[in-house]
């Protein structure tokens, strides 16, 4: 975990203010976390020995695939099959996605996670409250910003942290890849043995009382909240490949500093 935490700190400090206020105002006005960045696997189970190719894309509505992320935006890519780590990846950009390809070195449960370099910009004063509501910002964060004098813009940075689950040969054996956090700043894991039960982790620890959005394959979405153990359930009548999303925003050292948010997603098939 220390490796990921240290890298996040370095990346956040090096982020450059490069997103205009008008663009950010559009982003926060879209609802359900506006553009979603997620990983899409064309199949749930891959044959042993065959290269796995998973697409990273961004779209206004899930499950649309609209825009690729450039390879230079990838800060961290990591995968695991069972307890075996994979660290060698090939990247190729298409019209709608950044394809990530790797060779499985084991069989069973697998997970791929990608963390992007942060981007920064400002949100105009009239859009700050909409933004805070959209990301379910902690009341302490909101109070600190609103205590500032005048009507300042919100200086912010954000990183995308996205995961997907898959299997090689069969979904059997060691399920640690789905149940144990990879210790990236914000992520979803499977919780227990009940299908549709998940947990949200922040810095390797369960995050309690936080809003999660559940996007379904038909383009609909609904909200859930994590309990005291950081867990929540997807309704039993939801099936297919769903997208789970959540955002956490940090309180900077100074209230007039840069507010960094981690935007986490997970794609997982429910049958």
Beta strands, then each sheet from edge to edge (+ up, - down):
strand 1: 17-19
strand 2: 36-41
strand 3: 45-46
strand 4: 51-59
strand 5: 67-68
strand 6: 74-81
strand 7: 84-86
strand 8: 90-93
strand 9: 98-103
strand 10: 108-116
strand 11: 119-123
strand 12: 154-168
strand 13: 186-190
strand 14: 197-202
strand 15: 205-206
strand 16: 211-215
strand 17: 221-225
strand 18: 231-233
strand 19: 240-249
strand 20: 259-270
sheet 1: 1+ 11+ 12- 3-
sheet 2: 1+ 11+ 12- 10+ 6- 7+
sheet 3: 1+ 11+ 12- 20- 19+ 16- 17+
sheet 4: 2+ 4- 5+
sheet 5: 2+ 4- 9+ 8-
sheet 6: 13+ 14- 15+
sheet 7: 13+ 14- 18+
end
